[in-house]
Amino acid sequence: MKTYLQTAEEVLNELNSDSNGLSQKEANERLEKNGKNKLKRARKDSLAKRLYNQLRDPMIVILIVAAIISGITAAYSRESFADVVIIMVVVMINSVLGVYQESKAEKAIEALQAIAANTSRVLRDGSIEEIKTEDLVVGDVILLEAGDSVPADARLLESASLKIEEAALTGESVPVSKVITALNLGDQKSISLGDRKNMVYMGSTAVYGRGSAIVVATGMDTEMGKIADAITQAKENQTPLQIKLNQLSQVLSWLVLGICVFIFALSLVRIYLGEGITGIGVLNIFMVAVSLAVAAIPEGLAAVVTIVLSIGVTNMAKEKAVIRKLTAVETLGCTQVICSDKTGTLTQNKMTVVDYFGFDEQLLGQAMTLCNDAYLNDDNKAEGEPTEAALVDYGFSLGLEKQVLENKMPRVMEAPFDSGRKLMSTGHKMATGAFIQYTKGAPDVLISRCTTYWDGKTQQQLTDTIRQEIRHANQGLAAKALRVLAAASRNWDALPEEVAPNNLEQELCFIGLTGMIDPIRPEVKDAIVECKSAGIRPIMITGDHPDTAMAIAAQLDIIRDKSEAITGARLDEISEEQLKQDIVKYSVYARVQPEHKVRIVKAWQNQGMIVAMTGDGVNDAPSIKTADIGIGMGITGTDVTKNVADMVLADDNFATIVNAVEEGRRIYDNIRKAIQFLLSSNLSEVLAIFIATLFGFTILKPVHLLWINLITDSFPAIALGMEAEEADTMKNPPRESHEGIFSRGLGVDVIWQGAMVAIVTIIAYFVGHFIEAGIWEIAESPDGMTMAFLTLSMAEMFHSLNMRSRRQSIFKMSHQNKFLFLAMVASLVLTTAVIFIPPIAAAFEFEAISFIEYFTAMGLAVVVIPIVEIVKFFQRKSARKQLIA
């Protein structure tokens, strides 16, 4: 029912009510039939279910499989179950962190419910009563005055200069003056929420005047209820990193299974042909397959990713970007489109006088300050209706303090603002005993009441030439999307007997014009320039007027032509297919409603884009949840927005988003470095064991591999996550959302680097056997196994240095990574301890090796650095040739 198109009488008749409200009996029957005026609570998942959702992650499943394999190994060899405990601790920490960080929809709904007023004034049986807001029903007549929260959606019956603040719901930065007349569609198919001036909506606030209205919707049927429903319906998409890690997990799972089956079958055939199959033989074969499985699974990967993301969360919090969901850190790094709300995000959400016209600015400031109901608080900040507060702040900026002015020139008469005549007048007694009247209001109305103007020194006759100059100035200010108010004065020797507006507001003296707007945040322009240089497209989505939106967007260089802007009404006329084609044409969306914002976000996502959505109002919540990364404002943002957001800006600074994007890119780059490091390390283990198995000797045991994967490798991998960003981090476009983990040569690098480490490990084994036995042959060798373990551990540790940059030489890097050096020292100490401390060495079945063997193994390990440096040199040379071509 589009009640804004109907007269008040038609709405009353349709709802079987009247201007005196419902009877108590009728209200009770409607309450019983339709339910309470409150929002439904979202279903809350139990803690067990949340933990289960975390444990379903494929990487976690692989860790659990690794724990089971490790347990089988420990039981078979009668060794310690420490590895099982380590893996399960990693699993639990990862899961608990995930549950702790992630936000849930019920918090947003609770915040929505908190917005609603607790009690409301309503007419029942013709008398004014104060009832619980949740007991309101359709057909109730509610009473509103300045300061009241609107308790339900309602059609206005009476408006005495009523102004409603709707910014949280519509994005409109200026309070809306309300009317009671029926609206006309004209050639439109519908009227946007922000233009329904005869309606009031749940979640908005009366800031001026008074009025009455008949309730037309309650609870989940209200516009606020639709937003609550949209929040619960919006699906949370997996982040690019989650998708890629899931794919990686699947690949690794099949790889592990394939390797195990192949080796198991090959070994069975060899034993069958040679010795015949026995129970012990089958168990030995199974343990070989287990060794390969342990080697192939990067047990530390999930923990490393979680820890690196957690460290990123801490770093961002220090920079005023509070991350509420771990994976949001990485998503920021591949963001391609930022859909930003205008009010309070790109702008300050505070009306400010930014321009004026007149011949005496001091007098203009005095007129605007005195003809005003706003006031300065103890902190010299103006409080009151936003437009009037802006004028008081304007006067204060000119050195005119309202309280001081009123003490010198007390108000003795007034004609309050009326939306019909669009003027306000106040009279003040001067020290001389005479009186001066100041009038402010709509320029076209006020100018028509003026006969003179103030030229800076005296009153002069208002000629047609001057009148034209004033109108031209008014048009110039309006063209900048400024809200323009005019001021005039009139002198009285004595108080007029009749203080009616028609008597006061005649023969006025024009003083000047003020132009005000909700100005852009000073840091936003530079932030948007940096976004563009990083290949990120900024999009403005607002409920504000198109002219205002386009003016702000032009200042920020978001658009250069009006054709790049579109309204919500026009958007309604475009099909989904057409929007999919045209979405790239538009950078500004004005007069939009919540469902429009969700549609815009989805349209960009359908283009394969990673979309971020920022905002602070309730109306932003559904789109913030739909976006790949939702960004809420911490200061001006509503609790609803904060609760559905992935990231909250503690300082409401748009520039903080850019810093967060840079941090996100750094973290993703570092995660890729850690993945390359861990996978090449694991591949080297797989290849070494595979080759050893084919030739019939044991190079490493499952417990050795678990130690390397969980202890020796994990420290350097975590430290790689601390690496500073590279010089070109914010000079390259965002990576494509479909880009795989192994893209840009990472897969090739993993293969050849894994083969390189495997080769030096096998060489170390034979060198150890030669030093032990004095001959070169394929045989079981305790010294060879110990040297292979040391070489593999140290080669992977030195290889972590190579991973500080995938292409740049580590000898030319301008910064140092102290965490990596500490990790290397820790790995070196722990590995040496495992070999040389007798009880530990015995548990690992290591032989005590000589210092010659020790340093030979270290020498073989360090060879990986010059080899990788040479390959990087040719890779850089090849990249330069391709760039030139």
Number of C-alpha atoms within 10 A of each C-alpha: 9 10 20 23 18 17 17 23 12 13 24 23 11 12 14 12 19 17 19 16 24 22 15 12 11 16 20 14 12 17 17 12 10 12 15 18 24 22 22 16 16 17 10 12 10 9 10 9 11 17 15 13 13 20 19 11 16 19 27 24 16 19 24 19 18 25 23 15 19 25 19 16 23 18 12 12 11 9 14 15 15 12 20 22 14 14 23 18 13 21 23 15 13 20 21 13 16 20 17 12 15 18 17 17 20 21 18 26 24 18 17 22 21 13 19 22 18 13 16 22 19 26 22 21 15 14 10 15 14 13 15 15 21 21 18 29 28 22 26 26 29 29 22 24 20 16 13 19 23 25 30 34 24 27 31 29 23 21 20 19 19 24 26 29 25 25 26 24 25 25 31 23 26 22 20 21 17 24 23 20 16 19 17 12 11 8 6 11 11 16 19 16 21 20 18 19 21 25 24 29 24 23 25 24 24 23 21 23 19 20 22 24 27 31 26 25 22 28 24 17 17 21 22 28 23 17 24 28 19 19 24 19 13 16 11 11 13 13 20 22 22 17 16 18 21 15 16 16 20 15 12 19 19 11 15 21 15 13 18 22 14 13 19 19 13 15 22 19 13 13 15 13 10 9 9 11 14 12 8 9 16 15 12 15 21 19 21 23 26 23 26 29 25 27 30 27 27 27 29 25 25 20 24 25 26 22 18 25 23 19 18 23 25 14 16 21 17 11 16 19 26 22 25 21 21 24 25 25 31 26 26 30 24 26 26 25 21 25 29 23 25 30 30 27 23 28 21 20 22 19 22 24 22 15 14 20 17 21 15 14 18 14 21 26 25 23 26 28 28 29 26 24 14 21 22 17 10 7 6 13 13 21 16 16 21 21 20 21 23 26 29 34 27 24 24 19 11 14 12 19 20 23 15 10 15 15 10 13 17 18 19 13 16 19 18 16 20 15 17 9 13 16 22 21 24 25 27 25 22 14 10 7 11 13 22 21 25 28 29 27 24 17 21 14 14 23 23 13 16 21 17 23 24 21 15 14 8 8 14 14 13 17 12 9 9 13 18 12 12 21 15 12 17 24 14 13 21 16 13 17 20 25 21 20 22 28 30 29 26 19 15 14 11 11 17 13 7 9 16 11 17 10 11 20 23 15 15 23 25 30 28 29 26 26 22 25 25 24 19 21 17 14 13 19 18 14 19 23 15 17 25 17 14 21 17 23 18 23 21 26 31 32 31 25 19 21 17 21 22 27 17 24 23 15 12 19 14 21 21 14 12 15 11 15 21 20 21 24 18 15 17 13 12 12 10 13 9 10 17 17 12 12 15 13 12 15 23 27 29 26 25 27 23 25 16 19 27 21 16 20 24 19 21 20 18 12 12 13 20 28 26 28 28 31 34 33 25 27 31 36 33 27 32 31 28 27 29 26 29 28 33 33 26 21 15 20 22 23 24 29 31 29 24 30 35 28 29 28 28 19 16 24 24 24 22 20 25 22 20 27 25 20 24 26 25 24 28 23 23 27 26 21 23 27 24 25 29 27 24 27 32 28 26 29 28 25 21 26 24 20 17 18 19 12 11 13 15 20 27 23 21 21 21 20 25 26 17 27 25 19 18 25 29 25 23 31 29 25 23 30 28 21 22 16 18 16 8 8 17 23 13 11 16 21 15 14 19 13 11 18 20 16 10 10 10 17 16 13 19 22 16 15 24 25 20 20 30 27 17 22 31 25 18 29 29 24 22 26 24 16 16 16 13 10 11 12 10 13 15 15 20 20 25 31 27 29 32 27 26 29 29 31 30 29 26 29 30 19 23 28 19 24 24 26 19 19 17 17 17 17 8 7 11 8 11 12 15 12 17 23 16 14 22 23 15 16 22 16 12 13 19 16 13 18 23 15 11 15 11 13 17 14 12 17 17 21 18 17 18 12 9 10 21 18 14 17 28 20 15 19 25 18 16 22 16 11 13 20 17 11 13 18 13 12 15 14 12 11 12 11 10 9 8 6 6
